[in-house]
Amino acid sequence: MARVPGLAPRTRPPHRAVEAAARGGLTARGVLYLLIGVLALRVAFGDGGEQADRSGALQMLAHQPFGAALVWAVGAGLVCMALWRLSEAAFGAAGPDGRKATKRLASAARAVFYAFVAYSVLAFAAGEQGSGSSDRQSQDVTARALGLPEGRWLVGLGGAVVAGAGVWIAVRALLRTFRKHLTPPPRAKRPVEALGVCGGVARGAVFAVAGGFAVSAAVRYDPDRAKGVDDTLRTFATTSAGPWLLAAVAAGLALFGVFSFAMARWRRV
């Protein structure tokens, strides 16, 4: 049956709703990464009393004027992010290759990831603040997984997937694959590209190192070797480069937050 020209397929969600969800989600992601980057910079320069992870970022946000409303807004934005990615998995993403199976599978994985993040943020907003840092959560989850049949293989595979995703994120940032999704004005094109490269490489590095720690936990059968975002970031300061490597990664995460704001403004949806 031929489709009437000018009308979108009835199975697709309204474009404006998808666009609003995408831009709201990207803005919420930007807030979290910007705050985590700021907290990690504090750790690098000796003020390490707060957790440089999602929990620490939410604590910082909650202590701002209208903090409770801001946390709820971030949680709602992340719900929108998950729904946007879910719509891409179901109907295809923007662009000529958006309906490919690999693209849909990647969108589905992102939808699951952001649904989990949104749940944790909304739980925090609702007052469930006793779940602990990302480090403690990572060790608890790893310990439970190691206790399952073939648990070491499950943890090792999960760590390898996270590490591989980190490398993939960094490589895509270096290749500037994000350019095909963006329509910034000419004067903003180069600054936005710089944000995307620096921020993507830093984000990928954190994922890759965290995944490596999970693999180590599986090999050594030791859940304490698993690390969340905070401990992973602090590990950068223990290298021969000292706190300067952590500062560089932290700055990159903050820049990724700013890049997310640029994505919210100029991304094709």
Residue pairs with C-beta under 8 A, 6 or more apart in sequence:
3 9
8 15
11 91
12 91
13 87
13 91
15 269
18 84
18 87
18 269
19 269
20 80
21 80
21 81
21 83
21 84
21 87
22 80
22 81
22 84
22 264
22 267
22 269
23 264
23 265
23 267
23 269
24 76
24 77
24 80
24 81
24 264
25 77
25 78
25 79
25 80
25 81
25 82
25 84
25 114
26 81
26 260
26 261
26 263
26 264
26 267
27 77
27 260
27 261
27 264
28 73
28 74
28 75
28 76
28 77
28 78
28 80
28 81
29 77
29 78
29 81
29 257
29 260
30 256
30 257
30 258
30 259
30 260
30 261
30 263
30 264
31 57
31 61
31 74
31 77
31 257
32 54
32 57
32 74
32 257
33 199
33 203
33 253
33 254
33 256
33 257
33 260
34 253
34 254
34 257
34 258
35 56
35 57
35 60
35 61
35 257
36 52
36 53
36 54
36 56
36 57
36 229
36 253
36 254
36 257
37 250
37 251
37 252
37 253
37 254
37 255
37 256
37 257
38 60
38 250
38 254
39 50
39 51
39 52
39 53
39 56
39 57
39 60
39 250
40 52
40 233
40 246
40 249
40 250
40 253
41 247
41 250
41 251
41 254
42 48
42 50
42 52
43 52
43 233
43 234
43 237
43 246
43 250
44 237
44 243
44 244
44 246
44 247
44 250
45 243
45 247
48 234
50 56
50 59
50 60
51 59
51 133
51 134
51 135
51 230
52 229
52 230
52 233
52 234
52 250
53 133
53 134
53 135
53 228
53 229
53 230
53 233
54 117
54 120
54 121
54 134
54 229
55 124
55 131
55 132
55 133
55 134
56 133
56 230
58 71
58 74
58 121
58 124
61 67
61 70
61 71
61 74
62 68
62 70
62 71
62 124
64 70
68 125
71 121
71 124
71 125
72 122
72 125
74 121
75 118
75 121
75 122
75 124
75 125
78 114
78 117
78 118
78 121
79 115
79 118
79 122
81 114
81 118
82 111
82 112
82 114
82 115
82 118
83 111
84 269
85 107
85 108
85 110
85 111
85 114
86 107
86 108
86 111
88 98
88 103
88 104
88 107
88 111
89 104
89 105
89 107
89 108
89 111
90 104
92 98
92 99
92 103
92 104
93 99
93 103
93 104
93 107
94 181
94 268
94 269
95 180
95 181
95 268
97 103
120 131
123 131
131 137
132 140
133 228
133 230
134 228
134 229
134 230
134 231
135 227
135 228
135 229
135 230
135 231
136 228
137 228
138 210
138 214
138 226
138 227
138 228
139 223
139 224
139 226
140 223
141 226
142 155
142 214
142 217
142 223
142 226
143 223
145 151
145 154
145 155
145 158
146 152
146 155
146 217
146 218
146 221
146 223
148 154
152 218
152 219
152 221
153 218
155 214
155 215
155 217
155 218
155 226
156 214
156 215
156 218
156 219
158 214
159 211
159 212
159 213
159 214
159 215
159 216
159 217
159 218
160 211
160 215
161 211
162 207
162 208
162 210
162 211
162 214
163 207
163 208
163 209
163 210
163 211
163 212
163 214
163 215
164 211
165 207
165 211
166 203
166 204
166 205
166 206
166 207
166 208
166 209
166 210
166 211
167 204
167 208
168 204
169 200
169 203
169 204
169 207
170 200
170 201
170 203
170 204
170 205
170 208
171 204
172 178
172 200
173 196
173 197
173 199
173 200
173 201
173 203
173 204
174 197
174 200
174 201
176 193
176 196
176 197
178 196
178 200
178 263
179 193
179 196
181 263
181 267
181 268
182 192
182 262
182 263
182 266
182 267
182 268
183 266
183 267
183 268
184 192
184 262
184 265
184 266
188 262
188 266
192 259
192 262
192 266
195 255
195 256
195 258
195 259
195 262
196 259
196 262
198 251
198 252
198 255
198 256
199 252
199 253
199 255
199 256
199 257
199 258
199 259
200 256
200 259
201 252
202 248
202 249
202 250
202 251
202 252
202 253
202 255
202 256
203 252
203 253
203 256
205 249
205 252
206 229
206 232
206 233
206 249
206 253
209 232
209 235
209 236
210 227
210 228
210 229
210 232
213 225
213 226
213 227
213 231
213 232
213 235
214 226
216 222
216 225
217 223
217 224
217 225
217 226
227 235
233 246
233 249
233 250
234 246
236 245
236 246
236 249
237 243
237 245
237 246
239 245
